Amino acid sequence: MVSKPDFLSGNGQDHFRPELQVESPEGELHLRFYIPSHQEFALQATGIREVIELSPDRITPIPNASPLLLGTLNLRGRVIWVADLGQFLGEASALNTDRAEISVIAIEEQDTIVGLAVEEIGGMDWLDVQNLMPPTNVPDTMAPFLRGEWSLGAKNNQCLRLLDQMAIVRSARWAG
């Protein structure tokens, strides 16, 4: 008699090891990251094409382009624009590109993909957008790109700001 593999002979009940079961997460999955001024931001994971750590020399500078654009990058055969996200949002401090690797978040909206160079990737987190509050103390240059913010600590006024990737991709700032 030939024995069937376990997954074929199941009795209709799933057997899971309890230690592998994860509590159901609250909210939606987001990527957290920092810009050079050490402000923390988040983007909804569903709009992110990929996160790349790459050598700065893989970004080709474009002469006479806007200073917030670092250049272009070949992403699996597609040429995409890469911006210094901090400067894109109006921050004064530029991203330090004199290092071994730069973190670039490739975001996608319909058929458009752009790269956002950031200081540091913080990780993935489940965040509940129902707890978003209107952004406070936001520079005018940043306001059009924010969906809201979460308060991380009342005593030190830390907040995590949620970016609107559609507003970033569609922005006239790409034209320079």
Backbone bond lengths (Angstrom), bond angles and torsions (degrees), N, CA, C in turn:
res aa  C-N    CA-C-N  psi(-1)  N-CA   C-N-CA  omega(-1)  CA-C   N-CA-C  phi
1 M - - - 1.446 - - 1.525 109.42 -
2 V 1.311 115.16 133.53 1.459 120.38 178.78 1.523 108.03 -90.04
3 S 1.338 115.82 129.90 1.463 117.49 179.44 1.522 109.81 -88.60
4 K 1.325 114.69 142.31 1.458 120.62 179.03 1.530 108.86 -83.92
5 P 1.312 116.19 150.00 1.471 117.52 173.05 1.528 109.71 -61.33
6 D 1.314 115.93 151.85 1.466 121.86 -176.83 1.519 113.58 -51.81
7 F 1.342 116.34 -38.46 1.468 117.57 -174.97 1.521 112.08 -70.86
8 L 1.340 118.63 -16.16 1.463 120.62 177.98 1.520 112.57 -89.97
9 S 1.309 116.55 -21.61 1.461 118.97 -174.61 1.525 112.25 -104.24
10 G 1.314 116.54 20.05 1.463 119.74 -178.97 1.522 110.60 -63.47
11 N 1.321 115.80 154.16 1.452 120.47 -178.79 1.532 111.06 -97.65
12 G 1.324 116.11 22.08 1.454 118.75 178.96 1.508 113.11 91.22
13 Q 1.325 117.63 -13.06 1.464 119.82 178.62 1.522 108.62 -101.57
14 D 1.297 115.78 135.30 1.461 119.52 177.80 1.516 109.19 -84.58
15 H 1.305 115.19 138.70 1.464 120.37 178.75 1.517 108.29 -112.36
16 F 1.322 116.83 111.03 1.451 121.42 179.23 1.514 108.52 -114.87
17 R 1.300 114.96 144.34 1.457 118.62 174.81 1.521 107.27 -78.41
18 P 1.323 118.78 124.39 1.461 121.55 -174.74 1.527 113.17 -56.29
19 E 1.338 118.00 -33.49 1.466 119.23 -177.51 1.532 112.21 -69.96
20 L 1.351 117.77 -14.16 1.454 120.67 178.98 1.527 112.26 -95.72
21 Q 1.308 117.24 -8.46 1.457 119.33 179.45 1.528 109.40 -77.85
22 V 1.318 115.53 135.83 1.455 121.46 -177.85 1.526 107.48 -109.93
23 E 1.331 114.92 141.95 1.464 117.98 175.72 1.519 108.36 -59.60
24 S 1.317 116.02 146.62 1.462 117.34 179.59 1.523 108.46 -67.70
25 P 1.337 116.95 128.30 1.455 120.55 -176.36 1.516 112.07 -71.22
26 E 1.317 115.51 154.14 1.462 121.66 177.07 1.519 108.63 -95.42
27 G 1.307 117.23 136.37 1.452 120.51 173.97 1.513 114.02 82.75
28 E 1.333 115.82 -149.70 1.457 122.63 -176.69 1.516 109.03 -122.67
29 L 1.337 115.60 155.93 1.454 120.94 -178.48 1.527 110.70 -76.93
30 H 1.341 116.64 131.56 1.462 123.43 -179.26 1.525 109.91 -131.94
31 L 1.326 115.73 152.53 1.458 122.56 172.76 1.520 107.38 -99.02
32 R 1.352 115.98 128.20 1.466 121.05 178.32 1.524 108.70 -103.71
33 F 1.344 116.23 141.90 1.466 120.26 -178.43 1.523 109.80 -158.51
34 Y 1.337 115.24 169.56 1.462 122.48 -176.85 1.524 110.66 -121.95
35 I 1.348 115.36 148.70 1.459 121.09 171.43 1.533 106.69 -102.97
36 P 1.356 119.41 170.74 1.467 120.47 -174.64 1.535 115.73 -54.56
37 S 1.330 118.86 -28.75 1.473 120.62 179.62 1.530 111.83 -77.92
38 H 1.324 117.36 6.44 1.477 125.44 179.09 1.513 113.94 69.43
39 Q 1.341 117.66 14.48 1.456 119.73 171.77 1.524 107.72 -76.10
40 E 1.333 115.57 144.50 1.460 120.23 -179.60 1.524 110.34 -103.10
41 F 1.335 115.09 137.52 1.458 122.17 179.76 1.520 109.19 -130.60
42 A 1.338 115.16 167.99 1.461 121.44 176.11 1.523 108.62 -138.84
43 L 1.324 115.23 151.58 1.462 123.02 172.51 1.515 107.48 -129.57
44 Q 1.311 116.81 142.71 1.458 121.06 177.24 1.531 108.90 -64.22
45 A 1.313 117.52 131.59 1.465 122.08 -175.08 1.523 112.58 -61.76
46 T 1.325 117.41 -29.57 1.469 119.58 -176.00 1.529 112.91 -65.17
47 G 1.335 118.63 -23.15 1.456 120.59 -179.53 1.521 114.02 -95.08
48 I 1.348 116.20 0.40 1.463 120.08 -177.11 1.521 109.90 -93.46
49 R 1.308 116.33 124.29 1.462 121.67 178.53 1.527 109.00 -74.64
50 E 1.344 116.43 -51.52 1.462 121.55 175.29 1.513 110.47 -168.97
51 V 1.326 115.15 165.02 1.456 122.19 176.21 1.527 106.00 -115.99
52 I 1.339 115.46 128.77 1.458 120.41 -173.99 1.527 109.33 -123.71
53 E 1.323 116.40 136.30 1.459 121.47 169.21 1.518 104.62 -105.37
54 L 1.337 116.86 117.87 1.452 117.52 -175.96 1.517 111.64 -141.09
55 S 1.320 114.09 159.36 1.452 121.29 177.43 1.529 108.24 -68.86
56 P 1.349 118.40 138.08 1.465 120.96 -179.48 1.536 113.00 -56.37
57 D 1.326 117.80 -26.14 1.465 118.52 -178.36 1.529 112.62 -74.26
58 R 1.343 118.45 -5.33 1.468 120.97 174.01 1.527 111.85 -82.56
59 I 1.343 116.02 -9.26 1.468 121.06 176.01 1.529 107.33 -97.42
60 T 1.315 116.24 119.42 1.465 121.87 -177.78 1.524 110.31 -88.06
61 P 1.350 116.98 116.53 1.470 118.80 178.42 1.526 111.41 -64.28
62 I 1.326 115.60 147.21 1.467 121.29 178.80 1.537 107.18 -113.09
63 P 1.350 117.05 118.77 1.464 119.00 -179.72 1.536 111.47 -62.32
64 N 1.319 115.55 145.41 1.477 123.84 177.19 1.525 113.88 61.60
65 A 1.323 117.83 17.96 1.468 120.28 176.87 1.532 108.54 -87.10
66 S 1.307 115.88 166.96 1.457 122.03 177.31 1.531 109.70 -56.59
67 P 1.348 118.22 142.91 1.467 120.08 -179.38 1.529 113.61 -63.24
68 L 1.345 117.76 -20.53 1.469 118.12 179.38 1.530 111.88 -78.00
69 L 1.335 116.63 -12.43 1.464 120.00 177.26 1.522 109.45 -90.96
70 L 1.327 116.12 124.17 1.462 120.15 177.81 1.523 110.49 -79.01
71 G 1.344 116.55 -26.59 1.459 120.69 -179.55 1.508 110.83 142.86
72 T 1.337 115.58 -153.22 1.461 120.47 179.87 1.518 110.20 -117.53
73 L 1.322 114.07 160.21 1.459 122.04 -177.57 1.519 107.74 -138.23
74 N 1.318 116.51 138.86 1.460 120.78 174.88 1.530 107.24 -88.15
75 L 1.322 116.02 109.67 1.467 121.81 -179.21 1.525 107.95 -108.82
76 R 1.307 116.66 98.39 1.464 123.16 -179.65 1.534 112.31 48.97
77 G 1.342 115.36 47.66 1.460 119.95 176.45 1.512 114.91 90.22
78 R 1.333 117.63 -6.98 1.475 120.36 176.55 1.518 108.64 -108.50
79 V 1.320 116.14 134.08 1.456 120.62 177.05 1.524 107.71 -88.50
80 I 1.335 116.37 123.86 1.468 120.53 -179.77 1.527 109.98 -124.35
81 W 1.330 116.22 150.96 1.458 122.12 174.36 1.518 109.14 -77.09
82 V 1.338 116.21 142.79 1.458 121.14 176.26 1.530 108.14 -122.45
83 A 1.330 115.84 125.96 1.464 121.45 179.89 1.517 110.04 -113.58
84 D 1.316 115.87 150.87 1.457 122.90 169.43 1.533 104.14 -75.76
85 L 1.336 117.87 106.54 1.463 120.87 -173.02 1.526 112.40 -58.88
86 G 1.331 117.07 -39.75 1.467 119.77 179.25 1.519 111.25 -58.52
87 Q 1.344 117.32 -47.81 1.459 120.61 179.26 1.525 111.02 -69.05
88 F 1.318 117.19 -34.82 1.464 121.63 176.50 1.533 109.71 -57.68
89 L 1.339 115.99 -38.27 1.465 121.46 -179.07 1.527 112.54 -85.24
90 G 1.352 117.20 1.69 1.449 120.60 176.00 1.515 115.49 96.82
91 E 1.333 118.02 9.04 1.463 120.91 179.11 1.522 109.96 -72.87
92 A 1.322 116.78 147.91 1.462 120.98 -179.04 1.526 111.86 -77.84
93 S 1.333 117.32 -38.71 1.471 119.52 -174.87 1.527 110.86 -78.02
94 A 1.331 114.61 128.08 1.463 121.14 -179.88 1.522 110.21 -83.06
95 L 1.318 115.05 155.02 1.463 121.68 176.85 1.524 109.10 -67.76
96 N 1.330 116.44 134.44 1.463 120.47 176.42 1.529 108.35 -76.71
97 T 1.324 116.32 110.76 1.468 120.04 -179.71 1.521 111.21 -97.35
98 D 1.333 116.80 1.46 1.461 121.20 179.30 1.533 109.41 -90.47
99 R 1.332 115.14 67.75 1.462 121.11 179.84 1.521 108.74 -154.07
100 A 1.320 116.29 171.45 1.470 120.28 -173.40 1.522 112.98 -65.07
101 E 1.349 116.62 -41.94 1.464 119.54 -177.64 1.514 111.60 -139.83
102 I 1.317 114.90 147.64 1.463 122.58 175.68 1.524 107.12 -117.63
103 S 1.328 116.31 139.97 1.469 121.01 175.67 1.521 108.60 -88.98
104 V 1.341 115.89 125.97 1.461 121.42 178.45 1.527 108.08 -123.85
105 I 1.329 115.66 127.85 1.464 121.76 176.50 1.527 106.66 -100.88
106 A 1.325 116.46 115.65 1.467 120.72 178.23 1.524 107.72 -90.03
107 I 1.357 115.90 115.35 1.460 119.83 178.78 1.524 108.92 -107.46
108 E 1.330 114.49 150.96 1.460 120.07 -173.80 1.518 109.53 -130.53
109 E 1.314 114.88 135.34 1.466 121.48 174.77 1.519 106.32 -136.91
110 Q 1.311 116.74 113.48 1.460 123.21 -173.03 1.531 108.29 54.80
111 D 1.340 119.09 -118.52 1.464 118.99 -178.72 1.514 113.67 -100.22
112 T 1.311 117.77 9.09 1.456 121.21 -177.65 1.521 110.37 -102.31
113 I 1.333 116.04 131.68 1.465 121.39 175.79 1.520 107.52 -123.54
114 V 1.331 116.69 132.42 1.459 121.43 174.11 1.528 108.33 -130.77
115 G 1.326 115.71 156.28 1.458 121.28 179.78 1.518 110.73 -107.79
116 L 1.326 116.35 135.86 1.461 122.17 178.13 1.525 107.82 -115.27
117 A 1.330 116.30 111.45 1.465 120.91 178.72 1.528 108.09 -82.28
118 V 1.336 115.86 129.16 1.465 121.24 -177.39 1.532 109.81 -127.47
119 E 1.328 115.52 164.03 1.468 121.48 -178.70 1.524 111.30 -68.74
120 E 1.347 115.67 -46.51 1.468 119.17 -173.46 1.520 109.62 -158.24
121 I 1.333 115.59 141.40 1.464 121.39 175.56 1.528 107.69 -89.64
122 G 1.331 115.92 130.84 1.458 120.19 -178.72 1.519 113.39 -91.69
123 G 1.324 118.70 -29.71 1.458 121.95 -179.23 1.516 111.69 128.56
124 M 1.333 114.93 -179.06 1.466 121.31 -179.25 1.524 108.94 -98.50
125 D 1.326 115.20 144.28 1.459 120.40 -179.23 1.521 110.30 -147.96
126 W 1.332 116.01 145.62 1.464 120.89 172.87 1.510 106.84 -86.35
127 L 1.328 117.03 118.59 1.462 122.03 -178.66 1.524 109.17 -126.07
128 D 1.306 115.43 137.78 1.463 120.36 -178.06 1.527 109.65 -91.45
129 V 1.343 116.08 111.99 1.468 120.04 -177.85 1.533 111.91 -67.65
130 Q 1.326 116.82 -14.30 1.468 118.83 177.47 1.529 110.91 -71.18
131 N 1.343 117.19 -17.24 1.465 121.21 178.36 1.526 112.61 -93.07
132 L 1.337 117.14 4.80 1.464 121.03 179.15 1.522 110.40 -65.41
133 M 1.319 115.41 140.30 1.452 120.90 175.33 1.521 108.21 -115.65
134 P 1.330 118.33 158.82 1.470 119.28 175.58 1.532 109.19 -60.29
135 P 1.337 117.85 141.42 1.462 119.81 -179.21 1.533 111.80 -65.30
136 T 1.328 115.37 144.02 1.465 120.63 179.32 1.521 109.48 -119.60
137 N 1.316 117.05 154.37 1.471 123.19 178.23 1.521 112.53 48.68
138 V 1.317 116.24 48.54 1.460 121.36 -176.24 1.523 109.72 -104.99
139 P 1.345 117.29 131.22 1.473 118.78 175.54 1.527 110.39 -63.36
140 D 1.328 116.07 148.88 1.468 120.98 -179.85 1.522 112.25 -57.47
141 T 1.341 116.88 -30.49 1.470 120.25 -178.39 1.526 111.85 -69.82
142 M 1.345 116.62 -22.53 1.466 121.77 -176.87 1.529 112.71 -97.06
143 A 1.323 116.24 -30.21 1.472 122.33 -172.35 1.536 114.85 -50.36
144 P 1.344 120.40 -42.95 1.468 118.83 -176.27 1.538 113.68 -65.76
145 F 1.324 116.64 -14.03 1.465 120.04 -174.77 1.530 113.25 -105.14
146 L 1.324 117.38 6.91 1.466 121.01 -177.60 1.522 111.60 -108.13
147 R 1.341 115.33 137.96 1.469 120.59 173.60 1.518 110.76 -95.18
148 G 1.333 117.14 -19.39 1.459 121.47 -178.52 1.514 109.91 156.02
149 E 1.349 115.79 -170.49 1.465 119.51 179.23 1.521 110.50 -147.91
150 W 1.328 114.13 154.34 1.456 121.93 173.14 1.519 107.18 -106.96
151 S 1.316 117.30 139.32 1.461 121.19 175.95 1.523 107.99 -83.85
152 L 1.336 116.62 128.42 1.471 120.72 -179.10 1.518 112.43 -100.08
153 G 1.299 116.59 -20.85 1.458 119.31 -179.54 1.506 110.07 -172.94
154 A 1.324 116.32 121.60 1.466 120.26 -175.92 1.524 111.20 -68.72
155 K 1.347 117.38 -36.00 1.460 118.55 -172.47 1.533 113.09 -69.83
156 N 1.338 118.13 -31.68 1.466 118.22 -179.54 1.528 112.03 -114.27
157 N 1.325 116.08 15.62 1.471 121.80 175.66 1.528 114.35 53.30
158 Q 1.320 117.31 32.08 1.461 119.39 178.12 1.522 109.59 -80.25
159 C 1.333 115.17 142.06 1.450 118.87 176.30 1.523 109.26 -142.10
160 L 1.304 114.25 158.57 1.466 122.29 176.65 1.514 105.65 -115.62
161 R 1.339 116.62 118.02 1.462 120.77 -175.05 1.524 110.45 -98.25
162 L 1.318 115.02 133.59 1.460 121.48 179.31 1.525 109.13 -93.47
163 L 1.333 115.34 122.06 1.461 120.83 178.94 1.520 111.07 -86.08
164 D 1.305 116.03 151.45 1.464 123.36 176.71 1.523 107.04 -99.71
165 Q 1.344 116.12 100.84 1.471 118.17 -174.71 1.526 113.04 -64.78
166 M 1.338 117.99 -29.78 1.461 120.26 177.57 1.532 110.21 -63.01
167 A 1.321 116.60 -44.39 1.468 121.14 179.45 1.526 110.71 -63.55
168 I 1.342 117.21 -36.91 1.470 120.45 179.22 1.528 110.37 -67.16
169 V 1.328 117.22 -49.52 1.465 120.79 -177.94 1.523 111.30 -62.25
170 R 1.322 117.20 -38.74 1.471 121.13 -176.44 1.519 114.24 -86.22
171 S 1.322 117.81 0.63 1.453 121.74 -175.04 1.527 113.23 -66.28
172 A 1.314 114.84 144.67 1.470 120.64 175.73 1.523 111.17 -71.96
173 R 1.343 118.02 -12.06 1.471 120.22 -179.56 1.535 112.32 -64.02
174 W 1.324 117.61 -21.33 1.479 119.91 177.63 1.521 110.45 -66.49
175 A 1.319 116.60 -27.98 1.469 120.12 -179.33 1.526 111.21 -73.26
176 G 1.341 116.01 -18.86 1.451 120.75 176.98 1.483 112.59 77.03
